[in-house]
Amino acid sequence: MSQDGYICIHGHWYQPPRENPFTGAVEDQPTAAPFPNWNERITAECYEPNTRAEILGEDGTVRRQINNYEWVSSDWGPTLLTWLEGNHPETYQRIVEADRLSMNHFGGHGTAVAHSYNHTILPLSNRRDKRTQIRWGIADFEHRFGRRPEGMWLPETAVDLESLELMAEAGIRYTVLSPYQAASVLHEGEWVDVVGGSIDTSVPYLVHLPTGKSISVFFYNGPLSQEIAFNGVLEDGSILAKRLIQALGESVSEPSLAHVATDGETYGHHHRHGEMALAKAIEELTADPEVQLTNYGQFLAEHPARRVVRVIEGSSWSCVHGVDRWRDDCGCSSGLHPDWSQGWRAPLRKALDYLRDSLIPEFDTAGADLFQDPWGARDHYIEVILGGSPDEFLDSHCHPGLDEGGRSRATDLLEIQHRAMLMYTSCGWFFDDISGIESVLVLRHAGRVIDLARRTLGMDLEPAFLEILEAAQSNDGEADGRDVYDRHVRPYLGPWAPASH
């Protein structure tokens, strides 16, 4: 083995915005028992233990603890970090501190990677929403980690050229995709087909974009990532280290990267004590003089991408049908209910699209009376979401001389847009039924949009929304999406009366 062998382990750490948008609280979720909700359970099993992962000595006692986040590439969903900051501040601070300390190990390149804001499937979003999701994700990252991000994780690694273009426009240098998302590689002037995962994952690639910009892409080692996630590699950290080294091959003629990507929850939640196996692997890899543990930012700085690739647009890492899992009954599911239909997915998305599209001309018209640049104001509204002064924000973005009523209306308009973003969180479609807790959450955000649109714009979007939602047939207890809405959303809505302006 030459000294040009590099290893990178990436974790995708994420939870949806579980807070009820009407109360601000995360409600009890009995399926997470004995914990009150899934955020608490996964924090106890995974997020917190990885900040102090134990390595045992031969006598079975703890001989060392390490913060795994200091050594592994990690993208963090902003909605997860928001919750951790408010509910487990010590764990949150150790995550942030790990990124700062990691720069000492990796040539000034931190392990933390940005994440578009609330895990929407970007290829299914319109261009404005893609831009806002990317800008909000970058702003959230800068707010927490105190630096510009080099890379950005795409939710479910769902990719299209427009999203990559907007990321490159925002200064993002790289992203990470599944090898099954590569279409072809340019070799000696000819495009060579690599569909089916046959791409060489040991080097980064360039995607040339329509406007002339480019972005680097790392395609992770698919088979080894699957072994880690599902096939018992985490039973022993030494096995994990050995498999990563083996992935480099017997000889390396050029700088070569063996890298894997899994859900971060693999390390402790999906696999009990997985954080301990990861810590042990980190210890062995950092002690091995034949390999170098790295992260994507460092590797790209030292070994820039030279090969050119085309990606499969509208593809993802968790749906073999592309992105149909988030809009259709494609056959992908959790596997817990093989006889259930996911025919509810299409009408759920259609209903939400109806809300979003109905509000665009209203935001254009009403926003023009209030904001110097309505859509620009939306892009910057993350400043308020992150705790910035609403008054200073309004002073910067509203027309001068706006009275208090106008300023209040401006805030409500932006909050409508905020909730319209959150209602597209991908988890609403990922699981098996529209009555599931994640689908109920996206419906509650939709209900919040409906409620605000009534009070702020005098629009009653609910009847048409529910007419579309009736086609979303439930498999589990409720008749359809309207019934789910009536039970889980309507109790939070105020009485409807036309707004007067």
Secondary structure in CASP SS format (residue, H / E / C, confidence):
PFRMAT SS
TARGET T0000
AUTHOR 0000-0000-0000
METHOD secondary structure of the structure
MODEL  1
M C 1.00
S C 1.00
Q C 1.00
D C 1.00
G E 1.00
Y E 1.00
I E 1.00
C E 1.00
I E 1.00
H E 1.00
G E 1.00
H E 1.00
W E 1.00
Y C 1.00
Q C 1.00
P C 1.00
P C 1.00
R C 1.00
E C 1.00
N C 1.00
P C 1.00
F C 1.00
T C 1.00
G C 1.00
A C 1.00
V C 1.00
E C 1.00
D C 1.00
Q C 1.00
P H 1.00
T H 1.00
A H 1.00
A C 1.00
P C 1.00
F C 1.00
P C 1.00
N C 1.00
W H 1.00
N H 1.00
E H 1.00
R H 1.00
I H 1.00
T H 1.00
A H 1.00
E H 1.00
C H 1.00
Y H 1.00
E C 1.00
P H 1.00
N H 1.00
T H 1.00
R H 1.00
A E 1.00
E E 1.00
I E 1.00
L E 1.00
G C 1.00
E C 1.00
D C 1.00
G C 1.00
T C 1.00
V E 1.00
R E 1.00
R E 1.00
Q E 1.00
I E 1.00
N C 1.00
N H 1.00
Y H 1.00
E H 1.00
W C 1.00
V C 1.00
S E 1.00
S E 1.00
D E 1.00
W E 1.00
G C 1.00
P H 1.00
T H 1.00
L H 1.00
L H 1.00
T H 1.00
W H 1.00
L H 1.00
E H 1.00
G H 1.00
N H 1.00
H C 1.00
P H 1.00
E H 1.00
T H 1.00
Y H 1.00
Q H 1.00
R H 1.00
I H 1.00
V H 1.00
E H 1.00
A H 1.00
D H 1.00
R H 1.00
L H 1.00
S H 1.00
M H 1.00
N H 1.00
H H 1.00
F C 1.00
G C 1.00
G C 1.00
H C 1.00
G C 1.00
T C 1.00
A E 1.00
V E 1.00
A E 1.00
H E 1.00
S C 1.00
Y C 1.00
N C 1.00
H C 1.00
T C 1.00
I C 1.00
L H 1.00
P H 1.00
L H 1.00
S C 1.00
N C 1.00
R H 1.00
R H 1.00
D H 1.00
K H 1.00
R H 1.00
T H 1.00
Q H 1.00
I H 1.00
R H 1.00
W H 1.00
G H 1.00
I H 1.00
A H 1.00
D H 1.00
F H 1.00
E H 1.00
H H 1.00
R H 1.00
F H 1.00
G C 1.00
R C 1.00
R C 1.00
P C 1.00
E C 1.00
G E 1.00
M E 1.00
W E 1.00
L C 1.00
P H 1.00
E H 1.00
T H 1.00
A C 1.00
V E 1.00
D C 1.00
L H 1.00
E H 1.00
S H 1.00
L H 1.00
E H 1.00
L H 1.00
M H 1.00
A H 1.00
E H 1.00
A C 1.00
G C 1.00
I C 1.00
R C 1.00
Y E 1.00
T E 1.00
V E 1.00
L E 1.00
S C 1.00
P H 1.00
Y H 1.00
Q H 1.00
A E 1.00
A E 1.00
S E 1.00
V E 1.00
L E 1.00
H E 1.00
E C 1.00
G C 1.00
E E 1.00
W E 1.00
V E 1.00
D E 1.00
V C 1.00
V C 1.00
G C 1.00
G C 1.00
S C 1.00
I C 1.00
D C 1.00
T C 1.00
S C 1.00
V C 1.00
P C 1.00
Y E 1.00
L E 1.00
V E 1.00
H E 1.00
L C 1.00
P C 1.00
T C 1.00
G C 1.00
K C 1.00
S E 1.00
I E 1.00
S E 1.00
V E 1.00
F E 1.00
F E 1.00
Y C 1.00
N C 1.00
G H 1.00
P H 1.00
L H 1.00
S H 1.00
Q H 1.00
E H 1.00
I H 1.00
A H 1.00
F H 1.00
N C 1.00
G C 1.00
V H 1.00
L H 1.00
E H 1.00
D C 1.00
G H 1.00
S H 1.00
I H 1.00
L H 1.00
A H 1.00
K H 1.00
R H 1.00
L H 1.00
I H 1.00
Q H 1.00
A C 1.00
L C 1.00
G C 1.00
E C 1.00
S C 1.00
V C 1.00
S C 1.00
E C 1.00
P C 1.00
S E 1.00
L E 1.00
A E 1.00
H E 1.00
V E 1.00
A E 1.00
T E 1.00
D E 1.00
G H 1.00
E H 1.00
T H 1.00
Y E 1.00
G C 1.00
H C 1.00
H C 1.00
H E 1.00
R C 1.00
H C 1.00
G H 1.00
E H 1.00
M H 1.00
A H 1.00
L H 1.00
A H 1.00
K H 1.00
A H 1.00
I H 1.00
E H 1.00
E H 1.00
L H 1.00
T H 1.00
A H 1.00
D C 1.00
P C 1.00
E C 1.00
V C 1.00
Q E 1.00
L E 1.00
T C 1.00
N C 1.00
Y H 1.00
G H 1.00
Q H 1.00
F H 1.00
L H 1.00
A H 1.00
E H 1.00
H C 1.00
P C 1.00
A C 1.00
R C 1.00
R E 1.00
V E 1.00
V E 1.00
R E 1.00
V E 1.00
I C 1.00
E C 1.00
G C 1.00
S E 1.00
S C 1.00
W C 1.00
S C 1.00
C C 1.00
V C 1.00
H C 1.00
G C 1.00
V C 1.00
D H 1.00
R H 1.00
W H 1.00
R C 1.00
D C 1.00
D C 1.00
C C 1.00
G C 1.00
C C 1.00
S C 1.00
S C 1.00
G C 1.00
L C 1.00
H C 1.00
P C 1.00
D C 1.00
W C 1.00
S C 1.00
Q C 1.00
G C 1.00
W C 1.00
R H 1.00
A H 1.00
P H 1.00
L H 1.00
R H 1.00
K H 1.00
A H 1.00
L H 1.00
D H 1.00
Y H 1.00
L H 1.00
R H 1.00
D H 1.00
S H 1.00
L H 1.00
I H 1.00
P H 1.00
E H 1.00
F H 1.00
D H 1.00
T H 1.00
A H 1.00
G H 1.00
A H 1.00
D H 1.00
L H 1.00
F E 1.00
Q C 1.00
D C 1.00
P H 1.00
W H 1.00
G H 1.00
A H 1.00
R H 1.00
D H 1.00
H H 1.00
Y C 1.00
I H 1.00
E H 1.00
V H 1.00
I H 1.00
L C 1.00
G C 1.00
G C 1.00
S C 1.00
P H 1.00
D H 1.00
E H 1.00
F H 1.00
L H 1.00
D H 1.00
S H 1.00
H H 1.00
C E 1.00
H C 1.00
P C 1.00
G C 1.00
L C 1.00
D C 1.00
E H 1.00
G H 1.00
G H 1.00
R H 1.00
S H 1.00
R H 1.00
A H 1.00
T H 1.00
D H 1.00
L H 1.00
L H 1.00
E H 1.00
I H 1.00
Q H 1.00
H H 1.00
R H 1.00
A H 1.00
M H 1.00
L H 1.00
M C 1.00
Y C 1.00
T C 1.00
S C 1.00
C H 1.00
G H 1.00
W H 1.00
F H 1.00
F C 1.00
D C 1.00
D C 1.00
I C 1.00
S C 1.00
G C 1.00
I H 1.00
E H 1.00
S H 1.00
V H 1.00
L H 1.00
V H 1.00
L H 1.00
R H 1.00
H H 1.00
A H 1.00
G H 1.00
R H 1.00
V H 1.00
I H 1.00
D H 1.00
L H 1.00
A H 1.00
R H 1.00
R H 1.00
T H 1.00
L H 1.00
G C 1.00
M C 1.00
D C 1.00
L C 1.00
E H 1.00
P H 1.00
A H 1.00
F H 1.00
L H 1.00
E H 1.00
I H 1.00
L H 1.00
E C 1.00
A C 1.00
A C 1.00
Q E 1.00
S C 1.00
N C 1.00
D C 1.00
G C 1.00
E C 1.00
A C 1.00
D E 1.00
G H 1.00
R H 1.00
D H 1.00
V H 1.00
Y H 1.00
D H 1.00
R H 1.00
H H 1.00
V C 1.00
R H 1.00
P H 1.00
Y H 1.00
L C 1.00
G C 1.00
P C 1.00
W C 1.00
A C 1.00
P C 1.00
A C 1.00
S C 1.00
H C 1.00
END
